[in-house]
C-alpha cells in the first residue's frame, strides 16, 4: 500500500511541476493575460502583434500552454484562435502569485 501512495505522490509532483513550468515563462504569462484582458478568443497573429513577437515564437509558447490545458487552440479556416480554459483558476493563481511575490519581496 505504501508503494501506491508514493507512486501517486510522484505523479502529483510531476503534474504540479509541469504546471509551474508552463507558467515559468514571462512570455507565456503575457499570452494568458492578453487573452484574459480581451475577454474573448484571439488569433495567434493578434497575440503576436500585441506582444510584438513573431508568430513562430508565440506558437511554440502556445503549444506548451495547450499541452497543460491552460488554453485551447481552435482552427478557424487557416487561422488558429486561442481561448482560455479554466480562466477563473488562472486568474486566481496569478493573483495569489502576485501576493506571494509581494510578501517574499521578490
ROGU-684079 format. One record per residue: residue number from 1; residue in one letter; x negated, y, z of N, C-alpha, C in turn. Coordinates in Angstrom, 1 decimal, padded with zeros to 4 digits. Layout:
REM residues N
+-----+------+--------+--------+--------+--------+---------+--------+--------+--------+--------+
:  nr : rest :  neast : nnorth :    nup : caeast : canorth :   caup :  ceast : cnorth :    cup :
+-----+------+--------+--------+--------+--------+---------+--------+--------+--------+--------+
: NUM :    A :      X :      Y :      Z :      X :       Y :      Z :      X :      Y :      Z :
...
+-----+------+--------+--------+--------+--------+---------+--------+--------+--------+--------+
***
This chain:
REM residues 106
+-----+------+--------+--------+--------+--------+---------+--------+--------+--------+--------+
:  nr : rest :  neast : nnorth :    nup : caeast : canorth :   caup :  ceast : cnorth :    cup :
+-----+------+--------+--------+--------+--------+---------+--------+--------+--------+--------+
:   1 :    X : -000.8 : -001.2 :  000.0 :  000.0 :   000.0 :  000.0 : -000.9 :  001.3 :  000.0 :
:   2 :    X : -002.0 :  001.3 :  000.7 : -002.8 :   002.4 :  000.8 : -003.4 :  002.7 : -000.6 :
:   3 :    X : -003.8 :  001.7 : -001.4 : -004.3 :   001.9 : -002.7 : -003.3 :  002.7 : -003.6 :
:   4 :    X : -002.0 :  002.3 : -003.5 : -001.0 :   003.0 : -004.3 : -000.9 :  004.5 : -003.9 :
:   5 :    X : -001.0 :  004.8 : -002.6 : -000.9 :   006.1 : -002.2 : -002.1 :  006.9 : -002.7 :
:   6 :    X : -003.3 :  006.4 : -002.7 : -004.5 :   007.0 : -003.2 : -004.3 :  007.3 : -004.7 :
:   7 :    X : -003.8 :  006.3 : -005.4 : -003.6 :   006.4 : -006.9 : -002.6 :  007.6 : -007.2 :
:   8 :    X : -001.6 :  007.6 : -006.4 : -000.5 :   008.6 : -006.6 : -001.1 :  010.0 : -006.3 :
:   9 :    X : -001.9 :  010.1 : -005.2 : -002.5 :   011.3 : -004.9 : -003.5 :  011.8 : -005.9 :
:  10 :    X : -004.2 :  010.8 : -006.5 : -005.2 :   011.1 : -007.5 : -004.5 :  011.7 : -008.8 :
:  11 :    X : -003.4 :  011.1 : -009.2 : -002.6 :   011.6 : -010.3 : -002.1 :  013.0 : -010.1 :
:  12 :    X : -001.6 :  013.2 : -008.8 : -001.2 :   014.6 : -008.5 : -002.3 :  015.6 : -008.6 :
:  13 :    X : -003.5 :  015.2 : -008.1 : -004.6 :   016.1 : -008.1 : -005.0 :  016.4 : -009.6 :
:  14 :    X : -005.0 :  015.4 : -010.4 : -005.3 :   015.7 : -011.8 : -004.2 :  016.6 : -012.5 :
:  15 :    X : -003.0 :  016.4 : -012.2 : -001.9 :   017.2 : -012.7 : -002.0 :  018.7 : -012.2 :
:  16 :    X : -002.3 :  018.8 : -011.0 : -002.5 :   020.2 : -010.4 : -003.7 :  020.8 : -011.0 :
:  17 :    X : -004.8 :  020.1 : -011.2 : -006.0 :   020.6 : -011.8 : -005.7 :  021.1 : -013.2 :
:  18 :    X : -005.0 :  020.3 : -014.0 : -004.6 :   020.6 : -015.4 : -003.8 :  021.9 : -015.4 :
:  19 :    X : -002.9 :  022.0 : -014.5 : -002.1 :   023.2 : -014.4 : -002.9 :  024.5 : -014.1 :
:  20 :    X : -003.8 :  024.4 : -013.1 : -004.7 :   025.5 : -012.8 : -005.6 :  025.8 : -013.9 :
:  21 :    X : -006.1 :  024.8 : -014.6 : -007.0 :   025.0 : -015.7 : -006.3 :  025.8 : -016.8 :
:  22 :    X : -005.0 :  025.4 : -017.1 : -004.3 :   026.1 : -018.1 : -004.1 :  027.6 : -017.8 :
:  23 :    X : -004.0 :  027.9 : -016.5 : -003.8 :   029.3 : -016.1 : -005.1 :  030.0 : -015.8 :
:  24 :    X : -006.2 :  029.4 : -016.0 : -007.5 :   030.0 : -015.6 : -008.0 :  031.0 : -016.6 :
:  25 :    X : -007.5 :  031.0 : -017.8 : -007.9 :   031.9 : -018.8 : -007.1 :  033.3 : -018.8 :
:  26 :    X : -007.8 :  034.4 : -018.7 : -007.1 :   035.7 : -018.8 : -006.3 :  035.8 : -020.1 :
:  27 :    X : -006.8 :  035.2 : -021.2 : -006.0 :   035.3 : -022.4 : -004.7 :  034.5 : -022.3 :
:  28 :    X : -004.7 :  033.3 : -021.7 : -003.5 :   032.6 : -021.6 : -002.5 :  033.3 : -020.6 :
:  29 :    X : -003.0 :  033.9 : -019.6 : -002.1 :   034.7 : -018.7 : -001.5 :  035.8 : -019.5 :
:  30 :    X : -002.3 :  036.5 : -020.3 : -001.8 :   037.6 : -021.1 : -000.7 :  037.1 : -022.1 :
:  31 :    X : -000.9 :  035.9 : -022.6 :  000.1 :   035.4 : -023.5 :  001.4 :  035.2 : -022.8 :
:  32 :    X :  001.3 :  034.5 : -021.6 :  002.6 :   034.3 : -020.8 :  003.2 :  035.6 : -020.4 :
:  33 :    X :  002.4 :  036.5 : -019.9 :  003.0 :   037.8 : -019.5 :  003.6 :  038.6 : -020.7 :
:  34 :    X :  003.0 :  038.5 : -021.8 :  003.5 :   039.2 : -023.0 :  004.9 :  038.7 : -023.4 :
:  35 :    X :  005.0 :  037.4 : -023.4 :  006.3 :   036.8 : -023.7 :  007.4 :  037.1 : -022.6 :
:  36 :    X :  006.9 :  037.0 : -021.4 :  007.8 :   037.4 : -020.3 :  008.3 :  038.8 : -020.4 :
:  37 :    X :  007.5 :  039.7 : -020.7 :  007.8 :   041.1 : -020.7 :  008.8 :  041.4 : -021.9 :
:  38 :    X :  008.7 :  040.7 : -023.0 :  009.6 :   041.0 : -024.1 :  010.9 :  040.4 : -023.9 :
:  39 :    X :  011.0 :  039.4 : -023.0 :  012.3 :   038.7 : -022.6 :  012.9 :  038.0 : -023.9 :
:  40 :    X :  012.1 :  037.6 : -024.8 :  012.6 :   036.9 : -026.0 :  011.4 :  036.1 : -026.6 :
:  41 :    X :  011.7 :  035.1 : -027.4 :  010.7 :   034.4 : -028.1 :  009.9 :  035.3 : -029.0 :
:  42 :    X :  008.6 :  035.0 : -029.2 :  007.8 :   035.8 : -030.1 :  007.0 :  034.9 : -031.1 :
:  43 :    X :  006.8 :  035.4 : -032.3 :  005.9 :   034.8 : -033.2 :  004.5 :  034.8 : -032.7 :
:  44 :    X :  003.7 :  033.8 : -033.0 :  002.3 :   033.8 : -032.6 :  001.6 :  035.0 : -033.2 :
:  45 :    X :  002.0 :  035.4 : -034.4 :  001.3 :   036.5 : -035.1 :  001.6 :  037.8 : -034.3 :
:  46 :    X :  002.8 :  037.9 : -033.7 :  003.2 :   039.1 : -032.9 :  002.4 :  039.2 : -031.7 :
:  47 :    X :  002.2 :  038.0 : -031.0 :  001.4 :   037.9 : -029.8 : -000.1 :  038.3 : -030.1 :
:  48 :    X : -000.6 :  037.8 : -031.2 : -002.0 :   038.1 : -031.6 : -002.1 :  039.6 : -031.9 :
:  49 :    X : -001.1 :  040.2 : -032.5 : -001.2 :   041.7 : -032.8 : -001.1 :  042.5 : -031.5 :
:  50 :    X : -000.2 :  042.1 : -030.6 : -000.1 :   042.8 : -029.3 : -001.4 :  042.7 : -028.5 :
:  51 :    X : -002.0 :  041.5 : -028.5 : -003.2 :   041.3 : -027.7 : -004.5 :  041.7 : -028.4 :
:  52 :    X : -004.3 :  042.1 : -029.7 : -005.5 :   042.4 : -030.5 : -006.5 :  041.3 : -030.6 :
:  53 :    X : -006.0 :  040.1 : -030.8 : -006.8 :   038.9 : -031.0 : -006.4 :  038.3 : -032.3 :
:  54 :    X : -007.3 :  037.4 : -032.9 : -007.0 :   036.8 : -034.1 : -006.0 :  035.6 : -033.9 :
:  55 :    X : -005.3 :  035.2 : -034.9 : -004.3 :   034.2 : -034.9 : -004.9 :  032.9 : -034.4 :
:  56 :    X : -006.1 :  032.5 : -034.9 : -006.7 :   031.2 : -034.5 : -007.0 :  031.1 : -033.0 :
:  57 :    X : -007.5 :  032.2 : -032.5 : -007.8 :   032.2 : -031.0 : -006.5 :  032.1 : -030.2 :
:  58 :    X : -005.5 :  032.8 : -030.6 : -004.2 :   032.7 : -029.9 : -003.6 :  031.3 : -030.0 :
:  59 :    X : -003.7 :  030.7 : -031.2 : -003.2 :   029.4 : -031.4 : -003.8 :  028.3 : -030.6 :
:  60 :    X : -005.1 :  028.4 : -030.4 : -005.9 :   027.5 : -029.5 : -005.4 :  027.6 : -028.1 :
:  61 :    X : -005.2 :  028.8 : -027.6 : -004.7 :   029.0 : -026.2 : -003.3 :  028.6 : -026.1 :
:  62 :    X : -002.5 :  028.8 : -027.1 : -001.1 :   028.4 : -027.1 : -001.0 :  026.9 : -027.0 :
:  63 :    X : -001.9 :  026.2 : -027.7 : -001.9 :   024.7 : -027.6 : -002.0 :  024.2 : -026.2 :
:  64 :    X : -002.9 :  024.8 : -025.5 : -003.2 :   024.4 : -024.1 : -001.9 :  024.7 : -023.2 :
:  65 :    X : -001.3 :  025.8 : -023.4 : -000.1 :   026.2 : -022.7 :  001.1 :  025.2 : -023.1 :
:  66 :    X :  001.1 :  024.9 : -024.3 :  002.1 :   023.9 : -024.8 :  002.0 :  022.5 : -024.2 :
:  67 :    X :  000.7 :  022.1 : -024.1 :  000.4 :   020.7 : -023.6 :  000.8 :  020.7 : -022.1 :
:  68 :    X :  000.7 :  021.8 : -021.4 :  001.0 :   021.8 : -019.9 :  002.5 :  022.2 : -019.7 :
:  69 :    X :  003.3 :  022.2 : -020.8 :  004.7 :   022.5 : -020.7 :  005.0 :  023.9 : -020.1 :
:  70 :    X :  004.2 :  024.8 : -020.3 :  004.4 :   026.2 : -019.9 :  005.1 :  027.0 : -020.9 :
:  71 :    X :  004.9 :  026.6 : -022.2 :  005.7 :   027.2 : -023.3 :  006.0 :  026.2 : -024.3 :
:  72 :    X :  006.9 :  026.5 : -025.2 :  007.3 :   025.6 : -026.3 :  007.0 :  026.4 : -027.6 :
:  73 :    X :  006.5 :  025.6 : -028.6 :  006.3 :   026.1 : -030.0 :  007.4 :  025.6 : -030.9 :
:  74 :    X :  008.1 :  026.6 : -031.5 :  009.2 :   026.2 : -032.4 :  008.7 :  026.6 : -033.8 :
:  75 :    X :  009.0 :  025.7 : -034.7 :  008.7 :   026.1 : -036.1 :  009.9 :  026.6 : -036.8 :
:  76 :    X :  009.8 :  027.9 : -037.3 :  010.9 :   028.5 : -037.9 :  010.4 :  028.8 : -039.3 :
:  77 :    X :  010.8 :  028.0 : -040.3 :  010.2 :   028.1 : -041.6 :  008.8 :  027.8 : -041.5 :
:  78 :    X :  007.9 :  028.8 : -042.0 :  006.5 :   028.6 : -042.0 :  005.9 :  029.3 : -040.7 :
:  79 :    X :  006.7 :  029.9 : -039.9 :  006.2 :   030.6 : -038.7 :  006.3 :  029.7 : -037.5 :
:  80 :    X :  005.5 :  030.1 : -036.5 :  005.6 :   029.4 : -035.2 :  006.0 :  030.5 : -034.2 :
:  81 :    X :  007.1 :  030.1 : -033.4 :  007.6 :   031.0 : -032.5 :  007.4 :  030.4 : -031.1 :
:  82 :    X :  007.0 :  031.3 : -030.1 :  006.7 :   030.9 : -028.8 :  007.9 :  031.2 : -027.8 :
:  83 :    X :  008.2 :  030.3 : -027.0 :  009.2 :   030.5 : -026.0 :  008.8 :  029.9 : -024.6 :
:  84 :    X :  009.0 :  030.6 : -023.6 :  008.5 :   030.1 : -022.3 :  009.4 :  029.0 : -021.8 :
:  85 :    X :  008.8 :  028.0 : -021.1 :  009.6 :   027.0 : -020.4 :  009.4 :  027.4 : -018.9 :
:  86 :    X :  010.4 :  027.3 : -018.1 :  010.2 :   027.5 : -016.7 :  009.8 :  028.9 : -016.3 :
:  87 :    X :  010.4 :  029.9 : -017.0 :  010.0 :   031.3 : -016.8 :  010.0 :  031.7 : -015.3 :
:  88 :    X :  011.0 :  031.3 : -014.6 :  011.2 :   031.7 : -013.2 :  010.0 :  031.1 : -012.4 :
:  89 :    X :  009.6 :  029.9 : -012.7 :  008.5 :   029.3 : -012.0 :  007.2 :  030.0 : -012.3 :
:  90 :    X :  007.0 :  030.3 : -013.5 :  005.7 :   031.1 : -014.0 :  005.7 :  032.4 : -013.3 :
:  91 :    X :  006.8 :  033.1 : -013.2 :  006.9 :   034.5 : -012.6 :  006.6 :  034.3 : -011.1 :
:  92 :    X :  007.1 :  033.4 : -010.4 :  006.9 :   033.2 : -009.0 :  005.4 :  032.8 : -008.8 :
:  93 :    X :  004.8 :  032.0 : -009.6 :  003.4 :   031.6 : -009.4 :  002.5 :  032.8 : -009.6 :
:  94 :    X :  002.8 :  033.6 : -010.6 :  001.9 :   034.8 : -010.9 :  002.1 :  035.8 : -009.7 :
:  95 :    X :  003.3 :  036.0 : -009.2 :  003.5 :   036.9 : -008.1 :  002.7 :  036.4 : -006.9 :
:  96 :    X :  002.8 :  035.1 : -006.6 :  002.1 :   034.5 : -005.5 :  000.6 :  034.6 : -005.7 :
:  97 :    X :  000.1 :  034.4 : -006.9 : -001.3 :   034.6 : -007.2 : -001.8 :  036.0 : -006.9 :
:  98 :    X : -001.0 :  037.0 : -007.3 : -001.3 :   038.4 : -007.1 : -001.4 :  038.7 : -005.6 :
:  99 :    X : -000.5 :  038.1 : -004.8 : -000.5 :   038.3 : -003.3 : -001.8 :  037.7 : -002.7 :
: 100 :    X : -002.1 :  036.5 : -003.2 : -003.3 :   035.8 : -002.7 : -004.5 :  036.5 : -003.0 :
: 101 :    X : -004.7 :  037.1 : -004.2 : -005.9 :   037.8 : -004.6 : -006.0 :  039.1 : -003.8 :
: 102 :    X : -004.9 :  039.7 : -003.5 : -004.9 :   040.9 : -002.6 : -005.4 :  040.6 : -001.2 :
: 103 :    X : -004.8 :  039.5 : -000.7 : -005.2 :   039.1 :  000.7 : -006.7 :  038.6 :  000.8 :
: 104 :    X : -007.1 :  038.0 : -000.3 : -008.5 :   037.5 : -000.3 : -009.5 :  038.5 : -000.8 :
: 105 :    X : -009.0 :  039.7 : -001.2 : -009.8 :   040.8 : -001.7 : -010.7 :  040.4 : -002.8 :
: 106 :    X : -010.1 :  039.7 : -003.8 : -010.8 :   039.3 : -005.0 : -010.8 :  040.4 : -006.0 :
+-----+------+--------+--------+--------+--------+---------+--------+--------+--------+--------+
***
